[in-house]
Amino acid sequence: MNKFPKNVRSLRYIFRFWCCPVFKVCPLCAVLISVIFVSALNSAAQSDLDTLLGQARVAEKAGDYPGAAGFYEQALTVAPKNLEVLKRFGVLEQTELKFDDSIAHFQQVLAREPQYPEVNFYLGVSYFGKNDFPDAIQSFELELANPKPHTRCRYYLALALQSSGRIDDAISQLNQSLAEKPNDADALYQLARIHKSASLQAIDRLRNLDPDSFQLHALMGEVYAEEEHYAEAVKEYRSALEKRPDAAGIHFSIGVAYWAQHQIDNAEPEFVLALKENSDDPMTNLYLGDIAVQKGHFEEALTFLRVAQKGHLELPQIHFLLGRCYRAQNDLEGAKTEFVAAIKADPTAAPPHYLLAQIYRAQHNPEASAREIAEYENLSRLDLNKKQELHDQSSQDSK
């Protein structure tokens, strides 16, 4: 049994061929055969390298990081300067939180090829793991200079900038990241955290300046309204008005808080006062139109809703309310047009399908009416299931 590795054995064969008398007779043959053997040797080495990298990958997926490290070390004995091996070994070490070791391997790669794909990114992550934010930022910026930087580079750059106190720059990077990938939940989460933190800091500063100021009461009213604590919101807005009775926008906010609690009799006078501040405000007119429809005052509602329409509000609710007004006036075609527009604007809303079904039935179109009823029942069932899932999730989270 031959104890020599196959690459060593190949070298021995080359040596024997060089010593063969034929080479002395035909030097060209000697060169040709040498080239063939060197090529075979390189091919064998590449085969060994590929095998070791494959084994390392299998070990990594199985969570056997020491085993994977062993395969990478063997790979480096086969190809000591292979940049991909050094990169992968560095990523493995980073996974094991061996940041100094990973940095050393990444720097070996970059010393030979400064823009090797994704290595500046991984180097930045290792620096970030060591809380070395200036070097992390520099590495991430170098990665972004690549034609195809790592997809998470801007996100991690934002984290490093935030940790360095460069909040505006962090927000800019997160916004750019979201422009490239709008549904990036991590980026949205970090952006929300930054803004929330800034808001809380501003509230604390306002409270320290004057705990009974107009600004603090108005701001706390908005905070409570966003949290759907509408009674507390109204109380804060009222306190704000006591400090500044002519403040614009407060009556509108109080009206919205009452409307959200289905207290339309309290909401209506607030919206009327808001309308005196700005008679053409589309949202104020929309709320007043909605209240008028609820009270059955359809002619009055049309006046408000048409003003709201002029504001170019892209809201399905406008079409839905206009459809109800036209239906009450027995304008079936006008109602149908508005209900169809409401469905187009929000295909998941069930009520417009139900009212459209009534229009089709009044127009003696039973097939279309049945189709809309079926869609209404389907959407209503989906909505009910969604509400049940949210309720179950809420109950689970509270345990």
N, C-alpha and C positions, 0 to 999 in steps of 0.2 A: 504493500500500500504506500503510495507516494505522499509524503508528509508536507510537501511544499504547497503553498497557495497557488492557485492556477496562474495568477499574474507573475509570480516569481518563476514558476515553471516556464512561462512564455519567454522570460528574459534568458533563462538558461538555453532555451532552444535557439534564440537569436544568436547567442554567443557561439553555440556549436556551428550554426550556419556560417557565421563570419570566419570561423576557423577552417571551414571546408575548402579543399583545394580548388573547387570550381570557381570560388570568388576571385581567386588569384588569376584565373584564366579569363573570366568575364566580369569586370568591375560593374558594368551596367546591370547585369543580372543580380549582382550583390546589392546594388542600390534598390532595385525593384523589389526584391524579396524582403529587404529591410523595411521598406515602406509598408509592405503588406503586413509584416509582423507587428510593426508599431501601430498600424491601424487596428489590427486585431486586439492588441494590448489595450488601446484606448477604448475600444468597444466593450471589452470585458470589464474594464474599470467602470464605465458608465452603467453597465448592467448591474454590477455590484452596488453602485451608488443608488440606482433606482430601487433596487430590492430593499436596501437599508432605509430609504426614505419612506417606502411603502409600509415597512414594518413599524417605523416610528409613528406614522399616521394612525395605524391600527391601534397601537399602544395608547396614543393620545385619546382616541375616541373611547377607549375602554377605561380611561382615567388612570392608566398606569404610567404616570409621568416619569418616575425613575427609569422604567424600562425604555421609554421613548428617548430619554436623555442618553441612555447607553447606545442606542442605535445612532443618534446624531453624532456621538463621539466617535463611533466606528466610521461613520460617513466622512468625518473630518480627517481620519487617517487615510482614507482612500482619496479624498479630494480636499486637502487642507485649506485651499483658498476659494472654495466654491461659495459664491455669494448667497445662493438660495439656501444652502445648508446652514450657513451662519444666521441668515434671517429667520429660518424656521426654528432653529435652536434658541434664538433670542426670544421669539414669541412664546415658546414653551416655558422658558425661564420666567418670562413676564407673568404667565398664567400661574406659576408657582410663587409669585411675588418676590422672586429673586431679581430685583430691579437692577442692582449693580452688575450682576453677571449678564443680564440681557443688554444693558447699555454698552458693555464692553463688546459684545458680538455685533450689535447694530453699528457701533462706531467703526469696527473693522470693515463692515460692508461699505459704509459711506466714505471711508478713507480711499477706497478704490473706485467707487462709483457714487458720487454725491447725491444723485437723484434716483437711486435704485428704487423701483416701485414699492411704495407703502412703508419703506423703512424709516423715513423721517417721521411718519405718523406713529409707528410703534415706539420709536425712540421718545417721542413726545409723551406718549402714554406712560412709559417707564419713568420719565422725569416727573410727570404728574403724580404718579404713585409715590414718589419720594418727596412730594410737596415742593419740588423745585420748579416753581411756576414760571420764572423768566426763561429757563432753558426749554421748558415744555412749550411755551408760546413760540419761541424761536423755531423749534422743530416743526410745530404745526404750520407755521407760516411758510417754512421751506417746503413742506408737503403740498400746500395749496398752490405753490408755484409749478407743480407738475401738471402736465396736460390732463391727466386723469388721477386726481388725488383720491385718497381713501374716502369713502362715502360718509364716514363719521367724523371727518377731520374738523369741520366747522363746529360741530357740536362740542367736541372735546376742547377746541380752542376757546369756545365760549365759556366752558367750565373753568379753564385756566385763567381767563381774563377776569371772570367773576371772583375767583379766589384771590386774585391780585388787587381787587378793589376797583377794577376798570369796568364799572357796571354798564356804562353807555356802549362801550365797545363790545361787551358780552351780548347785550341786547341786539346790536347790529348784526353780529354773527349768527345769532339764533334766528333773526328775521330772514337773513340770507339763506340759512339752512332750510327754513320753512318754505321759502320761495322755490327752492329746488325740490323739496319733498313736503308738500302741504300736510300730509297725514302723519308726520313724525311725532308720535305721542311724547317721546322723551323731550324733544325740543319745546313742544307746547307746555309741558309740565314745568321745565326750567324757566321758561319765559313767564309763566304765571307766578311761579315762586318769587322771581325777581320783582315783578310788579307788586305782588302782595306785600313783600318785605318793605318795599319803598313806601307803599301806602300806609302800613302800620307805623313806620318811622315818622311819616308826615303827621299822622294822627297824634302820636305822642308829642311831637313838637308843638302842634296846635294846642293840645291839652295843657302843656306846660306854660304856653304863652297866656292863655285865658280859657279856663274850663267852661265858661259860659258865653263864649263868643258865637256870633252868627255863623262864622265859617265852620266851627266844630259841630254845631247843631245840624247845619245843612249837610255836612259830610257824613255824620252819623246816620242821618235820615236815609242817605243813599246806601250806606252799608247795610242797614236793617232791611231796606227794600230789596236789595240784591239777595239777602238771606231769607226773604219772604216772611220776615217778621214785620208785617205791615202795621199793626197797632203801634209798635214801638217807633216805626218810621214816621207815622203821622204825628206822634208826640214830639219827635225831634224837629220835624218840619214846622210845627206850630211854634215851638220855642225859637226857631230861626226867624219866623215872621214877626215875633214879638220884638226881636232885636232890630229887624230891618223890614218894616211892613211893605215897602215898595219893591222888595227884591223880586226880580223877574224869574219865572220858572218854578217857584215854590208851589204856587197853587196847582199847577199842572202835576207836579210830583205827588201832591196830596190827593188829587183826583185819581191818579193811577193807583195809588195805594188803596183807596176806597173801592175802586172798580175791581181790583184783584180780589177783594173780599166780598164781591157781589153786592156791595152797598151802593147801588146806583143812585139812590136818592141823596146820599151824602156826596157822591162823586160829581154829580151833575153841576151843582153850584160852583164847585171848584174849577171845573172845566170852563164854565161860563166866565168866571173871573180871569182865567188864563186866556180866553179868547179876546178879552178886552186888551190884554197886553200885546197880542198878535193875532189879528182876525184871520190871517191867511195861513196860519200854522197848520200843516196837513195832519199831524198826529192829533192835535186838539180837536179838529173837525172830525177825524175818524172816530175818536172816542165818543163825541157827542152824537155822531150818526149811529153808532152802535147802541147807545142808550135810548135814542129815539126809536130805533127798530124794536128794542126790547119792550118799550112802552106802547108800541103799535102806532107811533106817530110817523107814518111812512113818508108823507109829503115833506115834513120837517127834516127827516133823515136824509132824503135825497139832496136837500140843500147843502147839508154838511158834507155828505159823501162826494158830491161833485167838486167841492173845494179841495177835499182831500186828494181827489184824482188829479187835480191840477198840479199837485206837489210831486207827481210822478213816483208815488210810493209803489214799489213793486211788492205788494202784499195781497195774498189771495183773499184776505178778509174783506177787502174793499169790494171785490167782485161778488163775494158771497152775500154781503149786506145789500148791495145794489140789486142782486137777483131777488132777494126777499121783498124789496120795495116794489120792483116791477111785477112780481107775482101777486102782491097784495092789490096792485092796480089793474090786475088782469091783463097785463102786457106779457103774454106768454113767450113771444119771440125774444123780447128784451130780457126776460128772466132766463130763458134758455141760453142766450149768448153769454150772460154773466156767470151762470153756473158752470158752463163749459170752460170759461176762462179761469174760474176758481179751481176747477179740477186740473187744468193744465199747469197752473201755478203751484199746486200742491196735490200731486197724485195720491198721496197717502191719506188725505182727509175724507172721512166717510160722509158727513152731512150733505155736501153738495150733490152727491150721487142720489141720495134719498129724495131731495127736492127736485132734482132733474127728472127722476122717475115719475114724480107727480105731474110735471109739465108734459112729459111724453104721454102719460095716460090721458091728460086733458086734451091733448092733440090727437087722440085716437091712434096712438102708435104703441100697441101692447108689447111688441117685440123689444123695442128700445127701452120701454119702461121696465120690463122684466130683466133686461141686461143690467140696467142701473141698480135695480134692487139687489141683484145677485152680487154686484160689486160692493154695494153698501154693506151687505151682510158679511162679505169676506173681509173688508177693511175693518169693520167693527169687531170682528172676531180676532183679527191680528192685533188691534189696539188693546183689546181686553187681555190677550195673552201677554202683551208687552207690559201692561200695568201690573199683572200678576207676577211676572218675573222680577220687576223692579221692587215690588212689595216683598217678595221672598228674599231677594238679595239684601234689602234693607233690614229685614228681620234677622237674617243670618249675620250681618255686620254688627248688629246691636248686641249679639250674644257674647 
